[in-house]
């Protein structure tokens, strides 16, 4: 993932004893290790970077560990993106998102969207910042698959992964 998202993470190369893959995630580097296990940088099926924690096997029967790990998972589910990029060329980005609601089945937030007039080209266009409302819905395997953006009175819907090419960060 050089040059892409996740390039700023502190990481070290995989060791000979490290797995090359965990489930459907191809591991690319180590992010850290601790009492629970090792955290790896991996690539999801769409190429976006994810962190994968591989737990120490001897902890599986430890009730106290399972309680601590459950708290960690619960805390991670409360992490919400502040930016969503949803086009292949990164020209559709909503930044500074404040979420007014966030549940397992949907979320609504407001942020700032940059509308480019693409004259003479999208890359050279002057930015025009407007308020945008984002609604996320239809979760599949813990990931929202539908997004609706409303800005300047126009509502556009995107389906992941078909027309929502990027990811949340």
Secondary structure, DSSP 8 states (H G I E B T S, - for coil): -TTSTTTTS--B---TTS-SEETTEEEEEEEEE-SSEEEEEEE-TTS-EEEEEEE-GGGTT-HHHHHHHHHHHHHHHT---S-EE-STTS--EEEEEEEEEE-SSEEEEEEEEEE---SS-TTTS--EEEEEEEEEEEEETTEEEEEEEEETTEEEEEETTTT--S-B-
